[in-house]
Amino acid sequence: MDGKKAEIEFPHLWEYRVFSSAAGIDEVEKNIRRAVEEMKLSGMELERGAVSGNGSYRALRLAVTVGSKDEANALGERIRKLDGVRFIL
C-alpha cells in the first residue's frame, strides 16, 4: 500500500441496505421514494430483498446517484428516521 486513501468520484452510485418491519414495507418504500425525490437525486433503484426467518423483517436494496458524500449521508439519515426502518447499512 502506498498510504493513500481511495477517492470516491462524484457523482457516484451509492448503495444502501435498509431493514424494515415486514408489516410496514409498502409505507417504508413510499417514504424512501419521497425522500429521494425531495432531494432531487437520480438513478434510483429500489428492490425488495429477503424476509427474516420469522417473517418480522424485510430487506430493501436502494441504489441512487449522489453528488457528494454529504448528500449520501443526508439521505441515509433521512431513511434512518423513517417509521418502520430498523437499521440501515
C-alpha positions in Angstrom: 0.0 0.0 0.0 1.2 3.5 -0.7 -0.7 5.1 2.2 -3.2 6.9 0.0 -6.9 6.8 0.8 -9.2 5.6 -2.0 -11.0 8.6 -3.5 -14.7 8.3 -4.5 -15.5 10.2 -7.6 -18.8 12.0 -7.7 -21.5 11.7 -9.0 -21.5 8.2 -7.6 -24.0 5.3 -7.5 -24.4 4.8 -3.7 -26.0 1.7 -2.3 -27.9 1.3 1.0 -29.3 -1.8 2.6 -32.4 -0.9 4.6 -34.0 -3.3 7.1 -37.7 -2.7 7.9 -40.6 -4.2 9.7 -42.2 -6.5 7.1 -45.7 -5.3 8.0 -44.9 -1.7 7.0 -42.8 -2.3 3.9 -45.1 -0.6 1.5 -45.1 2.6 3.6 -41.3 2.5 4.0 -40.8 2.1 0.3 -43.2 5.0 -0.4 -41.3 7.2 2.1 -37.9 6.3 0.7 -39.1 7.2 -2.8 -40.4 10.5 -1.5 -37.1 11.3 0.3 -35.1 10.6 -2.9 -37.5 12.8 -5.0 -37.4 15.6 -2.5 -33.6 15.6 -2.6 -33.7 15.6 -6.4 -31.5 12.6 -6.7 -31.5 10.4 -9.8 -31.0 6.9 -11.0 -32.9 5.3 -8.1 -33.3 1.6 -8.0 -35.3 0.2 -5.1 -36.0 -3.5 -4.7 -37.2 -5.9 -2.0 -34.8 -8.5 -0.6 -35.1 -11.3 1.8 -37.6 -11.7 4.6 -36.3 -12.7 8.0 -36.9 -16.3 9.2 -39.8 -15.4 11.4 -41.3 -13.0 8.8 -40.9 -9.9 11.0 -38.3 -8.0 8.9 -37.8 -7.3 5.3 -34.6 -6.1 3.5 -34.6 -3.4 0.8 -31.7 -2.5 -1.6 -31.6 1.1 -2.6 -29.2 2.4 -5.2 -29.2 6.1 -6.1 -26.8 8.5 -7.7 -25.5 11.1 -5.2 -23.4 14.2 -5.9 -21.3 14.2 -2.8 -20.6 12.3 0.4 -22.6 14.8 2.4 -25.6 14.1 0.1 -25.2 10.4 0.7 -25.0 10.9 4.4 -28.1 13.2 4.4 -30.2 10.6 2.6 -29.0 7.9 4.9 -30.1 10.0 7.9 -33.5 10.7 6.4 -34.1 7.0 5.8 -32.8 6.0 9.2 -35.5 8.3 10.8 -38.4 6.8 8.8 -41.1 4.9 10.7 -40.7 1.2 10.3 -36.9 1.3 9.5 -35.0 -0.8 12.0 -31.5 -0.1 10.7 -29.5 0.8 7.5 -26.2 -0.2 6.1 
